[in-house]
């Protein structure tokens, strides 16, 4: 494909840009390799994901990411600048995002103060618009199967961009949902129909969106929540507070000066997006409308989906839940985790190099 070939970088160019992938330029470690900061000869800053050439799964995600991101253009999606296939290395070159990801701020007791309500609301809105583009406006349309706070990157103005499309899945116009035997993603952000039955759809992304929204508002991780010792995850605690009319109890203390009505409305929207039945969750088009217009009326939420395996009888997943999976980011300082039930791949895109 000529359009893709034109994005191919020379290995020497990237090696020089990263000072031979020096430790000083290392931004973090992802599930498929380290990520480095680099500077091209024209002065442009880049982020380079260095994948292992011996990983079959890494190669599949490499191809998927290249083929998808070369077709996607939106201000709330990360830009792929190019790739490199030389010296037994697989490299992906992205625009550099200087502010890492929201989890770098919201889960840090000091740095969270840098994200006031205006900035957090801007991140939520931009994230929602990026998902709406993927679901309805992009060609091809995409289901992102590993949404989490660490896969949303922040530019110099703290604007969000969705990243890590290696496990993305194309949407056929005549399909409302898909079923797979291979579960890809991070537990806690996956809806129950996906990790229980392998069913995923655009409503799976709606569920993940809500988990991230509640994390941004509360400053708490979904499974590192303060009441986890009592079997309480963030969703169930938010629901309990909603029923007791104490919903502001879940809000990050640094947001106490923020507009309470807007914050409560966001939590209300979040609860609507984590309904157990996928059909009861709104589409991202409706979510965006609810976020930008206070005149858009909100229905009452039902009980959210349970996430803890004991409540679902999912004993086979207890180990993964109880071990609290690590957050990840292409350009952050943490490691990624994937959950896979077998080695069967469902990737439909094929590239010939």
VEXDREN-2710 file (C-alpha; in Angstrom, 1 decimal):
% VEXDREN-2710
k/r/px/py/pz
1/UNK/0.0/0.0/0.0
2/UNK/1.8/3.2/-1.2
3/UNK/0.2/5.4/1.4
4/UNK/1.6/3.2/4.2
5/UNK/5.0/2.7/2.6
6/UNK/5.4/6.5/2.5
7/UNK/5.3/6.4/6.4
8/UNK/8.3/4.0/6.7
9/UNK/11.2/5.5/8.6
10/UNK/14.9/4.5/8.2
11/UNK/16.1/2.7/11.3
12/UNK/19.2/4.9/11.5
13/UNK/17.0/8.0/11.6
14/UNK/15.1/6.8/14.7
15/UNK/18.3/5.4/16.3
16/UNK/19.9/8.8/16.1
17/UNK/16.7/10.6/17.2
18/UNK/16.6/8.6/20.4
19/UNK/20.3/8.6/21.0
20/UNK/20.5/4.9/20.3
21/UNK/17.5/4.3/22.5
22/UNK/19.3/5.6/25.5
23/UNK/18.0/5.0/29.0
24/UNK/17.8/8.8/29.5
25/UNK/15.2/8.9/26.7
26/UNK/13.1/6.1/28.0
27/UNK/9.5/7.2/28.7
28/UNK/8.2/3.9/30.1
29/UNK/7.6/0.2/29.4
30/UNK/4.5/-1.1/27.7
31/UNK/3.2/-4.6/27.3
32/UNK/5.1/-5.0/24.0
33/UNK/8.3/-3.1/24.7
34/UNK/9.8/0.1/25.9
35/UNK/8.8/3.6/24.7
36/UNK/11.4/6.3/24.0
37/UNK/11.4/10.0/23.4
38/UNK/13.2/11.2/20.3
39/UNK/13.9/14.4/18.4
40/UNK/14.0/14.3/14.6
41/UNK/16.5/16.5/12.6
42/UNK/13.7/19.0/11.9
43/UNK/13.3/19.5/15.7
44/UNK/10.0/17.6/15.9
45/UNK/9.6/15.6/19.2
46/UNK/8.4/12.0/18.8
47/UNK/7.6/9.0/20.9
48/UNK/8.9/5.6/19.7
49/UNK/7.4/2.3/20.7
50/UNK/10.0/-0.4/20.3
51/UNK/8.4/-3.8/19.8
52/UNK/10.0/-7.2/20.1
53/UNK/10.5/-8.8/16.7
54/UNK/10.1/-12.3/18.3
55/UNK/6.6/-11.7/19.6
56/UNK/3.9/-13.0/17.3
57/UNK/1.2/-11.1/19.3
58/UNK/3.3/-8.0/19.1
59/UNK/3.6/-8.3/15.3
60/UNK/-0.2/-8.7/15.0
61/UNK/-0.8/-5.5/17.1
62/UNK/1.9/-3.7/15.1
63/UNK/0.2/-4.4/11.8
64/UNK/-3.2/-3.6/13.3
65/UNK/-2.0/-0.2/14.7
66/UNK/-0.4/0.8/11.4
67/UNK/-3.3/-0.1/9.3
68/UNK/-5.9/1.5/11.5
69/UNK/-4.1/4.8/12.5
70/UNK/-3.2/5.6/8.9
71/UNK/-6.9/5.8/8.2
72/UNK/-8.0/7.8/11.3
73/UNK/-7.8/11.5/11.7
74/UNK/-9.3/13.3/14.7
75/UNK/-7.9/15.8/17.2
76/UNK/-8.7/13.4/20.0
77/UNK/-6.8/10.5/18.5
78/UNK/-3.1/10.0/18.7
79/UNK/-1.3/10.6/15.4
80/UNK/0.9/7.9/14.0
81/UNK/3.8/9.5/12.2
82/UNK/5.3/6.4/10.8
83/UNK/6.9/3.0/11.5
84/UNK/10.2/1.1/10.9
85/UNK/10.9/-2.5/9.9
86/UNK/14.6/-2.9/10.0
87/UNK/17.4/-4.6/12.0
88/UNK/14.8/-7.2/13.3
89/UNK/13.1/-4.3/15.1
90/UNK/9.5/-3.2/14.9
91/UNK/9.1/0.5/15.7
92/UNK/6.0/2.7/15.8
93/UNK/6.6/6.5/15.8
94/UNK/3.9/8.8/17.3
95/UNK/3.5/12.4/18.0
96/UNK/5.0/13.2/21.4
97/UNK/2.5/13.8/24.2
98/UNK/4.4/15.8/27.0
99/UNK/1.8/15.4/29.7
100/UNK/1.6/11.6/29.6
101/UNK/-1.9/10.4/30.7
102/UNK/-4.6/11.3/33.2
103/UNK/-3.6/8.5/35.6
104/UNK/-0.2/10.2/36.0
105/UNK/-2.1/13.0/37.7
106/UNK/-5.4/11.8/39.2
107/UNK/-3.9/8.9/41.1
108/UNK/-1.1/11.0/42.6
109/UNK/-1.9/12.8/45.8
110/UNK/0.2/15.8/44.9
111/UNK/-0.1/16.0/41.1
112/UNK/-3.9/15.7/41.1
113/UNK/-4.2/19.3/42.2
114/UNK/-2.9/20.3/38.7
115/UNK/-6.1/18.9/37.2
116/UNK/-8.9/21.3/38.3
117/UNK/-12.5/20.7/37.2
118/UNK/-12.1/22.6/33.9
119/UNK/-9.2/20.5/32.8
120/UNK/-10.9/17.2/33.9
121/UNK/-14.1/18.1/32.2
122/UNK/-12.2/19.0/29.0
123/UNK/-10.5/15.6/29.2
124/UNK/-13.8/13.8/29.6
125/UNK/-15.4/15.7/26.7
126/UNK/-12.5/15.2/24.4
127/UNK/-12.4/11.5/25.2
128/UNK/-16.1/11.2/24.5
129/UNK/-15.7/13.0/21.1
130/UNK/-12.8/10.7/20.1
131/UNK/-14.9/7.7/20.8
132/UNK/-17.9/9.1/18.9
133/UNK/-15.6/9.6/15.9
134/UNK/-14.4/6.0/16.1
135/UNK/-18.0/4.6/16.4
136/UNK/-19.8/6.7/13.8
137/UNK/-17.7/9.0/11.7
138/UNK/-14.4/7.3/11.0
139/UNK/-13.6/5.1/8.0
140/UNK/-13.3/2.4/9.0
141/UNK/-15.3/2.5/12.2
142/UNK/-13.5/1.0/15.2
143/UNK/-14.2/-0.7/18.5
144/UNK/-11.2/0.0/20.8
145/UNK/-10.8/-3.0/23.1
146/UNK/-8.4/-1.7/25.7
147/UNK/-9.7/1.6/26.9
148/UNK/-8.3/2.8/30.3
149/UNK/-7.0/6.1/31.7
150/UNK/-3.4/5.2/30.8
151/UNK/-4.4/4.9/27.1
152/UNK/-5.6/8.5/27.0
153/UNK/-2.6/10.7/26.4
154/UNK/-2.4/14.5/27.1
155/UNK/-0.8/17.1/24.8
156/UNK/0.9/20.3/26.0
157/UNK/-2.5/22.0/26.5
158/UNK/-3.9/18.9/28.4
159/UNK/-6.1/17.9/25.5
160/UNK/-6.8/14.2/25.4
161/UNK/-6.0/11.8/22.6
162/UNK/-6.9/8.1/22.6
163/UNK/-4.0/5.8/21.9
164/UNK/-3.0/2.1/21.7
165/UNK/-5.1/0.7/18.8
166/UNK/-3.3/-2.6/18.6
167/UNK/-6.3/-4.6/19.8
168/UNK/-8.9/-2.4/17.9
169/UNK/-11.6/-4.2/15.9
170/UNK/-13.3/-3.0/12.7
171/UNK/-17.1/-2.5/12.8
172/UNK/-19.2/-4.0/10.0
173/UNK/-22.3/-1.9/9.3
174/UNK/-24.5/-5.0/9.6
175/UNK/-23.2/-6.2/12.9
176/UNK/-24.4/-4.9/16.3
177/UNK/-21.9/-7.0/18.3
178/UNK/-19.2/-9.6/18.0
179/UNK/-18.2/-12.7/19.9
180/UNK/-14.6/-13.9/20.5
181/UNK/-12.9/-16.7/22.4
182/UNK/-9.9/-14.4/23.0
183/UNK/-10.4/-11.7/25.6
184/UNK/-8.1/-8.7/25.1
185/UNK/-8.0/-5.8/27.5
186/UNK/-7.7/-4.9/31.1
187/UNK/-10.0/-6.3/33.8
188/UNK/-12.0/-3.6/35.5
189/UNK/-12.6/-1.6/32.3
190/UNK/-14.2/-4.5/30.4
191/UNK/-18.0/-4.9/30.7
192/UNK/-19.4/-8.2/32.1
193/UNK/-20.7/-9.4/28.7
194/UNK/-17.2/-9.3/27.4
195/UNK/-15.1/-11.0/30.0
196/UNK/-17.9/-13.5/30.8
197/UNK/-19.1/-14.4/27.3
198/UNK/-16.7/-12.8/24.9
199/UNK/-19.3/-10.4/23.5
200/UNK/-18.2/-6.9/22.6
201/UNK/-19.7/-3.9/20.8
202/UNK/-19.6/-0.1/20.8
203/UNK/-21.5/-0.4/24.1
204/UNK/-18.3/-2.1/25.5
205/UNK/-16.5/1.2/24.9
206/UNK/-19.3/3.1/26.5
207/UNK/-18.8/1.0/29.7
208/UNK/-15.1/1.6/29.6
209/UNK/-15.7/5.3/29.1
210/UNK/-17.8/5.5/32.2
211/UNK/-15.2/3.7/34.4
212/UNK/-12.5/6.2/33.3
213/UNK/-14.9/9.1/33.8
214/UNK/-15.6/8.0/37.4
215/UNK/-11.8/7.5/38.0
216/UNK/-11.1/11.0/36.8
217/UNK/-13.8/12.5/39.0
218/UNK/-13.0/10.5/42.1
219/UNK/-9.2/10.2/41.8
220/UNK/-9.6/6.5/42.7
221/UNK/-8.7/3.4/40.7
222/UNK/-11.5/1.1/39.9
223/UNK/-10.0/-1.8/41.9
224/UNK/-7.7/0.1/44.2
225/UNK/-10.6/1.8/45.8
226/UNK/-10.6/2.8/49.4
227/UNK/-13.4/0.3/50.3
228/UNK/-12.0/-2.7/48.4
229/UNK/-11.4/-4.5/51.7
230/UNK/-15.2/-4.6/52.1
231/UNK/-15.8/-5.9/48.6
232/UNK/-16.6/-2.5/47.3
233/UNK/-15.4/-1.4/43.8
234/UNK/-15.7/2.2/42.6
235/UNK/-18.9/1.5/40.6
236/UNK/-20.8/-0.2/43.4
237/UNK/-19.7/2.6/45.8
238/UNK/-20.9/5.2/43.4
239/UNK/-24.2/3.5/43.1
240/UNK/-24.6/3.3/46.9
241/UNK/-23.9/7.0/47.2
242/UNK/-26.4/7.7/44.4
243/UNK/-29.1/5.9/46.2
244/UNK/-28.2/7.5/49.5
245/UNK/-28.2/11.0/47.9
246/UNK/-24.5/11.4/48.9
247/UNK/-23.0/11.1/45.4
248/UNK/-20.5/13.9/46.1
249/UNK/-18.8/11.6/48.6
250/UNK/-17.0/9.9/45.7
251/UNK/-15.6/13.2/44.3
252/UNK/-11.9/14.0/44.6
253/UNK/-11.4/16.4/47.4
254/UNK/-9.4/18.8/45.1
255/UNK/-12.6/19.4/43.2
256/UNK/-14.7/20.7/46.2
257/UNK/-14.6/24.2/44.7
258/UNK/-15.9/23.0/41.3
259/UNK/-19.5/23.4/40.1
260/UNK/-21.4/20.8/42.0
261/UNK/-24.3/20.6/39.5
262/UNK/-21.9/19.8/36.6
263/UNK/-20.0/17.3/38.6
264/UNK/-23.1/15.5/39.7
265/UNK/-24.4/15.5/36.2
266/UNK/-21.2/13.8/35.0
267/UNK/-21.5/11.1/37.7
268/UNK/-25.2/10.6/36.6
269/UNK/-24.0/10.1/33.0
270/UNK/-21.3/7.7/34.2
271/UNK/-23.9/5.6/36.0
272/UNK/-26.1/5.4/32.9
273/UNK/-23.1/4.1/30.9
274/UNK/-22.3/1.1/33.2
275/UNK/-25.7/-0.5/33.1
276/UNK/-25.4/-4.3/33.2
277/UNK/-27.5/-4.7/30.0
278/UNK/-25.5/-3.3/27.1
279/UNK/-28.8/-2.2/25.4
280/UNK/-29.6/0.0/28.4
281/UNK/-26.3/2.0/27.9
282/UNK/-26.5/5.2/25.8
283/UNK/-24.5/5.5/22.5
284/UNK/-21.6/7.8/22.5
285/UNK/-23.6/10.3/20.4
286/UNK/-26.1/10.6/23.2
287/UNK/-23.3/10.7/25.8
288/UNK/-21.7/13.7/24.0
289/UNK/-25.0/15.4/23.8
290/UNK/-25.6/14.9/27.5
291/UNK/-22.1/16.3/28.3
292/UNK/-22.4/19.5/26.2
293/UNK/-26.0/20.4/26.8
294/UNK/-27.6/20.7/30.2
295/UNK/-31.0/20.8/28.5
296/UNK/-30.6/17.2/27.5
297/UNK/-32.7/15.3/30.1
298/UNK/-31.2/12.3/31.9
299/UNK/-33.1/9.1/32.7
300/UNK/-32.6/7.4/36.1
301/UNK/-29.8/4.8/36.1
302/UNK/-30.4/1.2/37.1
303/UNK/-28.0/-0.9/39.2
304/UNK/-24.6/-0.9/37.5
305/UNK/-22.9/-4.1/36.5
306/UNK/-21.0/-6.0/39.2
307/UNK/-17.3/-6.2/38.6
308/UNK/-16.1/-8.4/41.4
309/UNK/-16.0/-12.1/40.3
310/UNK/-17.4/-13.4/43.6
311/UNK/-20.7/-11.7/42.8
312/UNK/-20.8/-13.1/39.3
313/UNK/-19.7/-16.6/40.2
314/UNK/-16.6/-16.1/38.0
315/UNK/-14.2/-18.1/40.2
316/UNK/-11.8/-18.6/37.3
317/UNK/-11.2/-14.9/37.1
318/UNK/-10.7/-14.4/40.8
319/UNK/-6.9/-14.5/40.6
320/UNK/-6.7/-11.8/37.9
321/UNK/-9.1/-9.5/39.9
322/UNK/-7.5/-10.0/43.2
323/UNK/-4.0/-9.3/41.8
324/UNK/-5.1/-5.8/40.7
325/UNK/-3.9/-5.4/37.2
326/UNK/-1.3/-2.7/36.5
327/UNK/-2.1/0.4/34.5
328/UNK/-0.3/1.0/31.2
329/UNK/0.4/3.7/28.7
330/UNK/2.3/3.9/25.4
331/UNK/4.1/7.1/26.8
332/UNK/3.7/6.6/30.6
333/UNK/6.0/5.1/33.2
334/UNK/3.9/1.9/33.9
335/UNK/3.5/-1.5/32.5
336/UNK/0.5/-3.0/30.6
337/UNK/-1.4/-6.1/31.1
338/UNK/-3.6/-8.2/28.8
339/UNK/-6.0/-10.9/29.6
340/UNK/-6.2/-13.7/27.0
341/UNK/-8.1/-17.0/27.3
342/UNK/-6.3/-18.8/24.5
343/UNK/-4.0/-18.2/21.5
344/UNK/-6.7/-17.8/18.8
345/UNK/-6.6/-14.4/17.2
346/UNK/-9.5/-12.6/15.7
347/UNK/-7.5/-9.9/13.9
348/UNK/-9.0/-9.6/10.4
349/UNK/-6.5/-7.1/8.9
350/UNK/-3.6/-8.6/7.0
351/UNK/-0.6/-6.6/5.9
352/UNK/2.0/-7.7/3.3
353/UNK/5.4/-6.1/4.0
END
